[in-house]
């Protein structure tokens, strides 16, 4: 029979057979047609994986997995890829006996046809006769009898068996091909040539598809809305879903008072859960607000239930639940049925979190309770018209100094959210695997009644109430995890997302997560509130410098929740000034020429910059002098001979191992491989040794941990007393996180009653001075991948080449065109099924398909948009190495430098270091001539070694080596990367000890011979503050006469006579009252007295802060005159003092508690 697919018959007979059968059943049996179409697609996709060198068969080889593989998706423009997914999805519906129609089969057969054209044009080995547009006249009006369900199942089973045999056959052919590639150089070249031809044919096929495949805007809009709904599990073929007629519309909009809702999403009881108002893509989605509201009102009158409102133009979608939130919000998809059912349940069962009781066993410290109340007050409010509970804000940021219980506070708040029906599922995000494990352990310990799952190690669990993940893992799960044909993690899956160590770089790198999930967000950070970047506050919709609540390092130290630090600045000459050849001894100069200049004679102007030390050059003398000082002056263990627990923050992996080697050589009787450990992400089993280092139950090795980024945040090591900043730190957030590794309390660290009182920071790179001058630090651009950086560099280079001074140079303009062609292609080829691309799809469309001409004259604003919004969406090609991308970056920068510096001598002098790095890589490749492809390109590889190469004008020679050498760099061995060890004499600079601590000495206080007896008693009591009787007095416990007599025996001696004391202070002297007035009531006793009061009355954050001021008086003075509660500083809270802040009953209870505290004193 005549068929549209005849061009497939000769080269791909199985594909042809399935496609032509699908065509034959389009009108007579849509289910069979859709099933055959899916089978045809599966045959074609499997063929591609077995024959296309650009595709590698993944472990999971089902059709869905093959189609979401990034390498596969990169083959197509987003429009065709979406159409392929439609073929798969509608085929699944047909095979699983879901409702389908000839509308589906007509749509899908056309999609299959245009894919078939692309396939044939891309993989043809010669000329092929491919027709033009799809010919509907070739679709038969009649065919054999329709296929029954049983026949269809049998057909599917037969197809699966044939496909398995086909895959096995293809696998054998691939193995044979790989064996030939390894043995036969000629065959390898033939394959490479064939691959080049195929890639060129693909590009041509994609271009033709853009021009010849008819599509229109309305269909595009409908497609996006339909797919988004289907991803949320909605069956759009259900009754009354589309164009549902409603009554009770206002006559001002329609005289008939009727209307048709674009989509209604129904509950199982036949009542509406949501309405969807669809606007044209040319209109702003917000224009659908009023229409959606009128539809919701009409449906409420018809069914007695008010639905949630959505309005969308296909690009932007807004959700408005006007029964709880006053304002609509932008979302990136639709809720599932169960998520909308939960939302409806909350309308009747949500409790006021502002009045919820805080579990003080989890978070009972006053500042923790205040923080929880502050968050609750931020998320919840009272409708000023009705007095009902409403939602207000959806983002909160909590600033708590490291070690003050951020996680415990978030756990206590999570418990409130779960119990108050505000949250069904909670997600805890962190940037390290170790932090995720630690957080889960704490949640499981304190909230054992709620099921939890670690998504890094465990499968998704629909019953889990609390999930834990790294940002990277969650990015992958959003796209990959699916339940059938719907996403496992819909936009409404989580109700509360806790963001650990929330700061700008996390958001900029993983912003798609924050934008995808429609949840309440609680950010946790230790960065001081005045130093948090403005953009971080904006992530949580907060004004600059106004966190929801904060409790800083100084406050925590003052209230004895943390210990202070003393920093020791110890710069070295080389770290400050670098290494200059002219300053070296003759012997050292000879070593410099041999080790650094590869035996070439020095010019005398050579200079190793400070930043290059510990990057690729490691100097023994510097390390020995620094480490000796730390070993001598660091805080020791209780015996005084051995260094206490110490973390050294190294610059990189090589630096860490270098320092370890230096330490092992310095004391071979004590330091061993178990005593000093390098702990980095690249070291096997690092997590185990972190846990050993932090173990407080046993004294376990390692004693010295050398870390690269892995121990900067999140670890709890109370015994750590020495920190070594052996690298420059420029991120203020990281700076405070690193300080936090030593700030935790550790009772009895140096023996019974001898607690940890402080810790030392040895600062080799003047980090403290840097942050005095730069209070906010300098945030790194770590959020941008090398791929994104190179995309931006190419854009900048193309833009620079468009300036007037280069317009007459034909070669440069040709290069500019090729840059812009490539940039446009990468944007146009972005896969729209990626959730992060979907969220930027309007911008992708603006600069993508059919928009190539726009790139020729980009405005500054458009360039910024591309750099900020699109660059991070670009992904590297399959098999591309970091070293290749690093080489690209180096060469693109040199191209810009060369264009800006036309004088050759000036160019070589000013950019000698980056030039030397390019030269070094060429020298390394020279050693790999045993590899045929390297040998073939030896002349190109050696070109940068000639000084004349760098004197050439223009940038064509630079582009030639970039494109020709980048893919060869993978043959360089990692151990062959530049690594030089020297032993030049270095000098320690001036040692500056901050906070007046004399290293190695205790602060000595000299007795005043003229001090009164009472003063001397005060001093003696303070010296014995850990005495068990004094501690019990401060806690308000009852003391026996025997215990009091024992304490007097300690305090009253020949130097301090009780009789003289009574003469000074009077006959009413009472030792217990004296101790209370001197030291105050213990903080624990005061906190305990007020904790029940806080929970009993569900106090606000302002009321809690009022109580904290009372506590300060009691813990400092031991007593508080109740009259003071009506004076300053209590009048700062309200002009009427205590009565303006609390009601009458609360005030009476407060006076009773203060009275009891006064009785203790």
VENHUJO-V849012 format. One record per backbone hydrogen bond with DSSP energy under -1.0 kcal/mol. CO is the residue of the C=O (numbers start at 1). NH is the residue of the N-H. Records with the same first field share a line. If there is no record, write none. Layout:
CO=NH + NH
//
This chain:
5=8
6=9
8=12
12=16
13=17
14=18
15=19
16=20
17=21
18=22
19=23
20=24
21=25
23=26
25=29
29=33
30=34
31=35
32=36
33=37
34=38
35=39
36=40
37=41
38=42
39=43
40=44
41=45
42=46
43=47
44=48
45=49
46=50
47=51
48=52
52=55
62=66
63=67
64=68
69=73
70=74
72=75
73=76
77=81
78=82
79=83
80=84
81=85
82=86
83=87
84=88
85=89
86=90
87=91
88=92
89=93
90=94
91=95
92=96
93=98
94=97
101=105
102=106
103=107
104=108
105=109
106=110
107=111
108=112
109=113
110=114
111=115
112=116
113=117
114=118
115=119
116=120
117=121
118=122
119=123
120=124
128=130
135=138
136=139
148=152
149=153
150=154
151=155
152=156
153=157
154=158
155=159
156=160
157=161
158=162
159=163
160=164
161=165
162=166
163=167
164=168
165=169
166=170
167=171
168=172
169=173
170=174
171=175
172=176
173=177
174=178
175=179
176=180
177=181
178=182
179=183
180=184
184=188
185=189
186=190
187=191
188=192
189=193
190=194
191=195
192=196
193=197
194=198
195=199
196=200
197=201
198=202
199=203
200=204
201=205
202=206
203=207
204=208
205=209
206=210
207=211
208=212
209=213
216=220
217=221
218=222
219=223
220=224
221=225
222=226
223=227
224=228
225=229
226=230
227=231
229=234
230=233
231=487
235=238
238=241
241=264
244=261
246=259
250=253 + 254
254=257
257=249
259=246
261=244
262=243
263=276
265=273 + 274
267=270
271=267
273=308
274=265
275=310
276=263
277=312
280=283
284=287
285=288
286=289
288=292
289=293
290=294
291=295
292=296
293=297
294=298
295=299
296=300
297=301
298=302
299=303
300=304
308=275
309=320
310=277
311=318
312=279
316=313
317=331
318=311
319=329
320=309
321=324 + 325
324=391
329=319
336=340
337=341
338=342
339=343
340=344
341=345
342=346
345=348 + 349
346=350
352=355
358=360
359=362 + 363
365=369
366=370
367=371
368=372
369=373
370=374
371=375
372=376
373=377
374=378
375=379
376=380
378=393
379=392
381=390
383=387
388=383
390=381
394=521
396=523
397=548 + 549
398=525
399=551
401=404
405=409
406=410
407=411
408=412
409=413
410=414
411=415
412=416
413=417
414=418
415=419
416=420
417=422 + 423
418=421
420=351
425=495 + 496
426=467
427=498
428=469
429=500
432=436
433=437
434=438
435=439
436=440
437=441
438=442
439=443
440=444
441=445
442=446
443=447
447=450
451=465 + 466
453=468
454=458
461=464
465=426
466=453
467=428
468=455
469=430
470=474
471=475
472=476
473=477
474=478
476=480
477=481
481=488
483=486
486=483
490=493
491=518
495=520
496=427
497=522
498=429
499=524
503=507
504=508
505=509
506=510
510=513
511=515
512=516
513=517
517=519
520=497
521=396
522=499
523=398
524=502
525=400
528=531
533=537
534=538
535=539
537=542
538=541
543=546
549=399
551=401
552=556
553=557
554=558
555=559
556=561 + 562
557=560
564=759
566=761
567=994
568=763
569=992
571=989
572=576
573=577
574=578
579=608
580=583
581=584
585=589
586=590
587=591
588=592
589=593
590=594
591=595
592=596 + 597
593=599
597=600
606=581
608=579
609=612
610=613
612=615 + 616 + 617
616=980
617=614
618=982
619=623
620=624
621=625
622=626
623=627
624=628
625=629
626=630
627=631
628=632
629=633
630=634
635=644
637=640
642=637
645=721 + 722
646=705
647=724
648=707
649=726
652=656
653=657
654=658
655=659
656=660
657=661
658=662
659=663
660=664
661=665
663=667
667=671
672=676
675=703 + 704
677=706
679=708
680=683
683=686
685=689
686=690
687=691
688=692
689=693
690=694
698=700
703=646
704=677
705=648
706=679
707=650
717=720
721=760
722=647
723=762
724=649 + 726
725=764
730=778
731=735
732=736
733=737
734=738
735=739
736=740
738=741
739=742
743=563
746=749 + 756
748=751
751=754
754=750
759=566
760=723
761=568
762=725
763=570
766=770
767=771
768=772
769=773
770=774
774=777
781=784
785=789
786=790
787=791
788=792
789=793
790=794
791=795
792=796
793=797
794=798
795=799
796=800
797=801
800=803
803=806
804=807
806=809
809=813
810=814
811=815
812=816
813=817
814=818
815=819
816=820
817=821
818=822
819=823
820=824
821=825
822=826
823=827
824=828
825=829
827=830
831=834
834=838
835=839
837=840
838=841
840=844
841=845
842=846
843=847
844=848
848=851
852=855
853=856
854=857
859=863
860=864
861=865
862=866
863=867
864=868
865=869
866=870 + 871
870=873
871=874
877=880
881=885
882=886
883=887
884=888
885=889
886=890
887=891
888=892
889=893
890=894
891=895
892=896
893=897
894=898
895=899
896=900
897=901
903=907
904=908
905=909
906=910
907=911
911=915
912=916
913=917
914=918
915=919
916=920
917=921
918=922
919=923
920=924
921=925
922=926
925=928
928=931
931=935
932=936
933=937
935=938
937=941
938=942
942=945
943=946
946=949
948=951
949=952
955=959
956=960
957=961
958=962
959=963
960=964
961=965
962=966
965=968
968=971
969=972
973=976
974=977
980=618
982=620
987=573
992=569
998=1001
1008=1011
1012=1016
1013=1017
1014=1018
1015=1019
1016=1020
1017=1021
1018=1022
1019=1023
1020=1024
1022=1025
1024=1027
1027=1031
1028=1032
1029=1033
1030=1034
1031=1035
1032=1037
1033=1036
1034=1082
1040=1044
1041=1045
1042=1046
1043=1047
1044=1048
1045=1049
1046=1050
1047=1051
1048=1052
1057=1061
1058=1062
1059=1063
1060=1064
1061=1065
1062=1066
1066=1069
1070=1074
1071=1075
1072=1076
1073=1077
1074=1078
1075=1079
1076=1080
1082=1086
1083=1087
1084=1088
1085=1089
1086=1090
1087=1091
1090=1094
1091=1095
1092=1096
1093=1097
1094=1099
1100=1104
1101=1105
1102=1106
1103=1107
1104=1108
1105=1109
1106=1110
1107=1111
1108=1112
1109=1113
1110=1114
1111=1115
1112=1116
1113=1117
1114=1081 + 1118
1121=1124
1122=1125
1123=1126
1124=1127
1125=1138
1127=1130 + 1131
1129=1132
1130=1133
1134=1137
1136=1139
1137=1140
1138=1142
1143=1147
1144=1148
1145=1149
1146=1150
1147=1151
1148=1152
1149=1153
1150=1154
1151=1155
1152=1156
1153=1157
1154=1158
1155=1159
1156=1160
1157=1161
//
